């Protein structure tokens, strides 16, 4: 008996929510505690840059995971691959929560931290593409973008869960206890969430599109090679299209959190509340843009969001740099709403760029290559740019990322009316 639409969408959503939670607890910890705990004593700014460098490592590993899991997802099937990616991500996250500090084991601490970040990146690299395909390949005609928002909603929900947990710990613990052991609890809690995700996903069957393709012909021997040689244009345009949403998200979350608590003098709890409020605007924008993309097409929705993001670049620096609470909160809400408006249709738009035989590989590699360009170095670059030219320079960085993605989307084909 085929699974119901509700079970499919829940499985797509739950897995990505857990993996985004895992990824975001590290992002939040990198902004708050990773530097002093895992690196030698020194200037706080230098420790923050070192923490952001470890943050970037997982993004470099994500395309490796995308190629690895994409290979098996296109040859063996979506279900087994999604289960494996969730387990690897969860094991790496729990490992970070158990890792001794620099004060305990010296340079072995950051070395092991980097290794576990690679594990997180590999696990995450195989997650999103499979979850998006699970939703989109089971969608009825005319509803692919709306079904495709299921994995996209995992991002704000995972982020909200991560930040609310850190917020509760900051309210309930002293600064000393939080730094000593409290920050580890969100990482250890991942083990429970992964168990829930595995329970849901083990009850799934293969998507109809993959089953039909397998019945017609043997799968590609090396899907990555087929993608690179036959679908390089789609890979390039899809990768560049995702640069801006990645950039705006991590500038409004990781960089803004670090800047707000260190340079603007906000208490951690206050700025985490700002972030939690702003992420609700992202969660609102995702279903709105998904529905709009099914009605009007993918490109008009994406181009409108990217145009707004480019304009936001002019506001980002002055509003964040003002330090005034209302302006800081407003620019975070605007930025994350714009991000959600672009991010929502991507759950369908990226898979639709590729035929079913290489779709897992193509969507996963495209999505995660964009993470290297748009996200991996964004907090590091923004920290450096802000120190050099103030937050206005960070706004220019954001506008540049939006321009790159706008041009890429303009050259993409409209895929909303075609069958997959």
C-alpha positions as CSV (number, residue, x, y, z in Angstrom):
1,X,0.0,0.0,0.0
2,X,1.5,3.4,-1.0
3,X,2.2,5.8,1.8
4,X,-0.3,8.7,2.3
5,X,0.6,12.2,1.3
6,X,0.6,13.2,5.0
7,X,3.2,10.5,5.8
8,X,5.4,11.5,2.9
9,X,5.4,15.2,3.8
10,X,6.0,14.5,7.4
11,X,9.0,12.3,6.6
12,X,10.4,14.9,4.3
13,X,9.9,17.7,6.9
14,X,11.0,15.8,10.0
15,X,14.3,14.6,8.6
16,X,15.3,18.0,7.3
17,X,14.1,19.7,10.5
18,X,16.4,17.4,12.6
19,X,19.4,17.9,10.3
20,X,18.9,21.7,10.2
21,X,18.6,21.7,14.0
22,X,21.9,19.8,14.1
23,X,23.6,22.3,11.7
24,X,22.2,25.4,13.5
25,X,23.1,24.4,17.0
26,X,26.7,24.4,15.8
27,X,26.2,27.8,14.0
28,X,24.8,29.2,17.3
29,X,27.5,27.7,19.4
30,X,30.2,29.0,16.9
31,X,28.9,32.5,17.5
32,X,28.7,32.1,21.3
33,X,31.2,29.5,22.8
34,X,33.1,27.4,20.3
35,X,36.1,29.8,20.0
36,X,37.0,30.0,23.7
37,X,36.4,26.3,24.3
38,X,38.2,24.7,21.5
39,X,41.0,27.1,20.6
40,X,44.0,28.5,22.6
41,X,43.5,31.7,24.6
42,X,43.8,34.9,22.7
43,X,41.9,37.9,21.4
44,X,38.1,37.2,21.3
45,X,37.9,38.4,17.7
46,X,40.6,35.9,16.7
47,X,38.8,33.1,18.5
48,X,35.6,34.0,16.7
49,X,37.3,33.9,13.3
50,X,38.7,30.5,14.2
51,X,35.2,29.2,15.2
52,X,33.7,30.5,12.0
53,X,36.5,28.7,10.1
54,X,35.3,25.4,11.6
55,X,31.8,26.4,10.7
56,X,32.9,26.7,7.0
57,X,34.5,23.2,7.0
58,X,31.1,21.4,7.0
59,X,30.0,23.4,3.9
60,X,33.1,22.2,2.1
61,X,32.3,18.6,3.0
62,X,28.6,18.9,2.0
63,X,29.2,18.4,-1.8
64,X,31.2,15.3,-1.0
65,X,28.2,13.9,0.9
66,X,25.9,15.1,-1.9
67,X,27.9,13.2,-4.5
68,X,28.2,10.1,-2.2
69,X,24.6,9.9,-1.2
70,X,23.4,11.1,-4.6
71,X,25.2,8.2,-6.2
72,X,23.4,5.6,-4.1
73,X,20.1,7.6,-4.1
74,X,20.1,7.5,-7.9
75,X,21.2,3.8,-8.1
76,X,19.7,2.1,-5.0
77,X,16.8,4.4,-4.0
78,X,15.8,7.4,-2.0
79,X,14.7,5.6,1.3
80,X,17.9,3.8,2.3
81,X,20.0,6.9,1.5
82,X,17.9,9.2,3.6
83,X,18.1,6.8,6.5
84,X,21.9,6.7,6.2
85,X,22.4,10.4,5.9
86,X,20.3,11.0,9.1
87,X,22.4,8.5,11.1
88,X,25.7,10.0,10.1
89,X,24.6,13.6,10.8
90,X,23.2,12.6,14.2
91,X,26.3,10.6,15.2
92,X,28.6,13.5,14.3
93,X,26.5,16.0,16.2
94,X,26.4,13.9,19.4
95,X,30.2,13.4,19.1
96,X,30.7,17.2,19.2
97,X,28.6,17.3,22.4
98,X,31.0,14.8,24.0
99,X,34.3,16.4,22.8
100,X,36.9,17.5,25.4
101,X,38.0,21.1,25.3
102,X,41.3,22.6,24.3
103,X,42.2,23.0,28.0
104,X,41.8,19.3,28.4
105,X,43.5,17.8,25.3
106,X,45.2,20.7,23.5
107,X,45.3,20.8,19.7
108,X,43.6,17.4,19.5
109,X,40.4,19.2,20.5
110,X,40.1,21.5,17.4
111,X,41.4,18.6,15.2
112,X,38.6,16.3,16.3
113,X,36.1,19.1,16.1
114,X,37.0,19.6,12.4
115,X,36.7,15.9,11.8
116,X,33.2,15.8,13.3
117,X,32.3,18.9,11.3
118,X,33.2,17.0,8.2
119,X,30.9,14.2,9.3
120,X,28.1,16.7,9.8
121,X,28.7,18.1,6.4
122,X,28.7,14.7,4.7
123,X,25.5,13.7,6.4
124,X,23.8,17.0,5.6
125,X,25.0,16.8,2.0
126,X,22.9,13.7,1.4
127,X,19.8,14.9,3.3
128,X,18.3,17.8,1.5
129,X,18.2,16.4,-2.1
130,X,16.6,13.2,-1.0
131,X,14.0,14.9,1.2
132,X,13.1,17.3,-1.6
133,X,12.7,14.5,-4.1
134,X,10.6,12.5,-1.6
135,X,8.1,15.4,-1.6
136,X,8.3,16.6,-5.2
137,X,8.3,13.2,-6.9
138,X,5.1,12.2,-4.9
139,X,3.3,15.5,-5.6
140,X,0.1,15.7,-7.7
141,X,0.2,17.8,-10.9
142,X,0.3,21.5,-10.3
143,X,1.4,21.1,-6.6
144,X,5.1,20.4,-6.8
145,X,6.3,23.7,-5.3
146,X,3.7,23.5,-2.6
147,X,4.8,19.9,-1.7
148,X,8.4,21.0,-2.1
149,X,8.1,23.4,0.8
150,X,8.0,20.5,3.3
151,X,11.8,20.1,3.4
152,X,12.2,23.9,3.3
153,X,10.1,24.4,6.4
154,X,12.6,22.2,8.2
155,X,15.0,25.1,8.1
156,X,13.1,27.6,10.2
157,X,11.7,24.9,12.5
158,X,15.2,23.4,13.1
159,X,16.6,26.9,13.6
160,X,13.8,27.9,16.0
161,X,14.3,24.7,18.0
162,X,18.0,25.2,18.2
163,X,17.8,28.8,19.3
164,X,15.0,28.3,21.8
165,X,17.0,25.6,23.5
166,X,20.1,27.8,23.6
167,X,17.8,30.6,24.9
168,X,16.4,28.5,27.7
169,X,19.9,27.4,28.7
170,X,21.1,31.0,28.8
171,X,18.1,31.9,31.0
172,X,18.4,28.9,33.3
173,X,22.2,28.6,33.7
174,X,24.9,30.9,34.8
175,X,27.5,32.0,32.2
176,X,30.0,29.8,33.8
177,X,27.8,26.7,33.8
178,X,26.7,27.3,30.2
179,X,30.4,27.6,29.1
180,X,31.4,24.6,31.1
181,X,28.7,22.1,30.1
182,X,25.4,23.7,29.3
183,X,26.2,24.3,25.6
184,X,26.7,20.5,25.1
185,X,23.0,19.6,25.9
186,X,21.6,20.7,22.5
187,X,24.1,18.4,20.8
188,X,23.3,15.5,23.0
189,X,19.6,16.0,22.5
190,X,20.1,15.2,18.8
191,X,20.2,11.5,19.6
192,X,16.5,11.5,20.6
193,X,15.5,13.5,17.6
194,X,17.4,11.2,15.2
195,X,15.5,8.3,16.7
196,X,12.2,9.9,15.9
197,X,13.3,10.7,12.3
198,X,14.5,7.1,11.7
199,X,11.2,5.7,13.0
200,X,9.3,7.9,10.4
201,X,11.6,7.2,7.5
202,X,11.9,3.5,7.9
203,X,8.1,3.2,7.1
204,X,8.5,4.8,3.6
205,X,8.5,3.2,0.2
206,X,10.3,4.4,-3.0
207,X,8.9,7.4,-5.0
208,X,6.8,6.6,-8.1
209,X,9.2,8.5,-10.4
210,X,12.3,6.5,-9.2
211,X,10.4,3.2,-9.4
212,X,9.2,3.9,-12.9
213,X,12.7,5.0,-14.1
214,X,14.2,1.8,-12.6
215,X,11.6,-0.3,-14.4
216,X,12.4,1.3,-17.8
217,X,16.2,1.0,-17.7
218,X,19.1,0.3,-15.4
219,X,20.3,3.3,-13.4
220,X,23.3,5.4,-14.4
221,X,26.6,3.7,-13.5
222,X,28.1,7.0,-12.3
223,X,25.4,9.6,-11.8
224,X,27.9,12.3,-10.9
225,X,29.7,11.8,-14.3
226,X,26.4,12.0,-16.2
227,X,25.4,15.1,-14.3
228,X,28.8,16.8,-14.9
229,X,28.9,16.0,-18.6
230,X,25.3,16.2,-19.7
231,X,23.8,18.6,-17.2
232,X,26.6,21.0,-16.4
233,X,24.6,24.1,-17.3
234,X,21.7,23.2,-15.0
235,X,24.3,22.5,-12.2
236,X,26.0,25.8,-12.7
237,X,22.8,27.9,-12.8
238,X,21.2,26.1,-9.9
239,X,24.3,26.5,-7.8
240,X,24.6,30.3,-8.5
241,X,20.8,30.7,-7.9
242,X,21.2,29.5,-4.4
243,X,24.1,31.8,-3.4
244,X,21.9,34.7,-2.3
245,X,19.5,32.8,0.0
246,X,22.5,31.2,1.7
247,X,24.3,34.5,2.1
248,X,21.3,36.4,3.5
249,X,20.4,33.6,5.9
250,X,23.9,33.3,7.5
251,X,24.4,37.0,7.6
252,X,21.2,37.5,9.4
253,X,21.8,34.7,11.9
254,X,25.4,33.7,12.6
255,X,27.1,37.0,11.7
256,X,24.4,39.2,13.2
257,X,24.3,37.1,16.4
258,X,28.1,37.4,16.9
259,X,28.1,41.1,16.0
260,X,25.1,41.9,18.1
261,X,26.4,40.2,21.3
262,X,30.1,41.3,20.9
263,X,30.1,44.8,19.2
264,X,26.6,46.1,19.9
265,X,26.6,44.9,23.5
266,X,23.3,43.0,23.4
267,X,22.8,40.2,26.0
268,X,22.8,36.8,24.4
269,X,19.2,36.2,25.5
270,X,18.0,39.4,23.9
271,X,19.6,38.8,20.5
272,X,18.5,35.1,20.5
273,X,14.9,36.4,21.0
274,X,15.4,38.7,18.0
275,X,16.6,35.8,15.9
276,X,13.6,33.6,17.0
277,X,11.2,36.4,16.1
278,X,12.8,37.0,12.7
279,X,12.8,33.3,11.8
280,X,9.0,33.3,12.0
281,X,9.0,35.7,9.0
282,X,11.0,33.1,7.1
283,X,8.6,30.4,8.0
284,X,5.7,32.6,6.8
285,X,7.3,33.4,3.5
286,X,8.1,29.8,2.5
287,X,4.5,28.5,2.1
288,X,3.4,31.8,0.5
289,X,6.2,31.6,-2.1
290,X,5.6,27.9,-2.7
291,X,1.9,28.5,-3.5
292,X,2.9,31.5,-5.7
293,X,5.4,29.5,-7.6
294,X,2.8,26.9,-8.5
295,X,0.5,29.6,-9.7
296,X,2.8,32.1,-11.4
297,X,5.9,30.0,-12.1
298,X,9.3,29.5,-10.4
299,X,11.2,32.3,-12.1
300,X,8.9,35.3,-11.3
301,X,8.8,34.4,-7.6
302,X,12.6,33.9,-7.4
303,X,13.4,37.0,-9.3
304,X,11.2,39.2,-7.2
305,X,12.8,37.8,-4.0
306,X,16.3,38.4,-5.3
307,X,15.5,42.0,-6.3
308,X,14.3,42.7,-2.8
309,X,17.4,41.0,-1.3
310,X,19.6,43.3,-3.5
311,X,17.8,46.3,-2.2
312,X,18.1,45.0,1.3
313,X,21.9,45.2,0.9
314,X,21.6,49.0,1.1
315,X,19.6,48.9,4.4
316,X,21.5,46.0,6.1
317,X,24.6,48.0,7.1
318,X,22.9,51.1,8.5
319,X,20.1,49.3,10.3
320,X,22.2,46.6,11.9
321,X,25.0,49.1,12.6
322,X,22.7,51.5,14.3
323,X,22.5,49.2,17.4
324,X,18.9,50.5,17.9
325,X,16.7,47.6,18.8
326,X,13.7,48.3,16.5
327,X,16.0,48.8,13.5
328,X,18.1,45.7,14.2
329,X,15.0,43.5,14.6
330,X,13.4,45.0,11.5
331,X,16.3,44.3,9.2
332,X,16.6,40.7,10.5
333,X,12.8,40.2,9.8
334,X,13.1,41.7,6.4
335,X,16.2,39.7,5.5
336,X,14.7,36.3,6.6
337,X,11.4,37.0,5.0
338,X,13.3,37.6,1.7
339,X,15.3,34.5,2.3
340,X,12.1,32.4,2.8
341,X,10.5,33.9,-0.3
342,X,13.5,32.7,-2.4
343,X,14.0,29.4,-0.5
344,X,10.5,28.1,-0.7
345,X,10.3,27.4,-4.4
346,X,13.8,26.0,-4.5
347,X,12.5,22.7,-3.0
348,X,10.9,22.1,-6.4
349,X,13.0,24.3,-8.7
350,X,16.3,22.6,-8.2
351,X,15.1,19.0,-8.6
352,X,13.1,20.0,-11.7
353,X,16.4,21.0,-13.4
354,X,17.4,17.3,-13.7
355,X,16.0,14.1,-15.1
356,X,15.0,11.4,-12.6
357,X,18.1,9.2,-13.4
358,X,20.5,11.9,-12.0
359,X,18.0,14.0,-9.9
360,X,19.2,13.0,-6.5
361,X,22.8,13.7,-7.4
362,X,22.0,16.9,-9.4
363,X,19.8,18.5,-6.8
364,X,22.1,17.6,-3.9
365,X,25.3,18.6,-5.5
366,X,23.8,21.9,-6.8
367,X,22.3,22.8,-3.4
368,X,25.5,22.0,-1.5
369,X,28.0,23.6,-3.9
370,X,26.0,26.8,-3.4
371,X,26.6,26.3,0.3
372,X,30.3,26.7,-0.2
373,X,29.9,29.9,-2.3
374,X,27.1,31.5,-0.4
375,X,27.3,30.3,3.2
376,X,30.6,28.7,4.2
377,X,32.6,31.9,4.2
378,X,29.8,34.4,4.8
379,X,30.2,34.8,8.6
380,X,34.0,34.9,8.3
381,X,33.9,37.4,5.4
382,X,31.3,39.5,7.1
383,X,33.3,39.6,10.3
384,X,36.4,40.7,8.4
385,X,34.5,43.2,6.2
386,X,32.7,44.8,9.2
387,X,36.1,45.2,11.0
388,X,37.5,46.8,7.9
389,X,34.6,49.0,6.6
390,X,31.8,48.7,9.1
391,X,28.5,46.9,8.5
392,X,27.9,48.9,5.3
393,X,30.5,46.8,3.7
394,X,28.6,43.7,4.7
395,X,25.5,45.1,3.0
396,X,27.5,45.5,-0.2
397,X,28.5,41.8,0.1
398,X,24.9,40.9,0.4
399,X,23.8,42.9,-2.6
400,X,26.6,41.3,-4.7
401,X,25.4,37.8,-3.8
402,X,21.8,38.8,-4.8
403,X,23.0,40.1,-8.1
404,X,24.8,36.8,-8.9
405,X,21.7,34.8,-8.1
406,X,19.4,37.1,-10.1
407,X,21.5,36.7,-13.2
408,X,21.6,32.9,-12.8
409,X,17.8,32.6,-12.3
410,X,17.2,34.8,-15.3
411,X,19.0,32.2,-17.5
412,X,17.3,29.2,-15.9
413,X,14.4,27.6,-17.8
414,X,10.9,27.8,-16.3
415,X,10.2,24.3,-15.0
416,X,6.9,24.8,-13.3
417,X,4.7,23.7,-16.2
418,X,6.7,20.7,-17.3
419,X,6.3,17.1,-16.1
420,X,9.1,15.3,-14.2
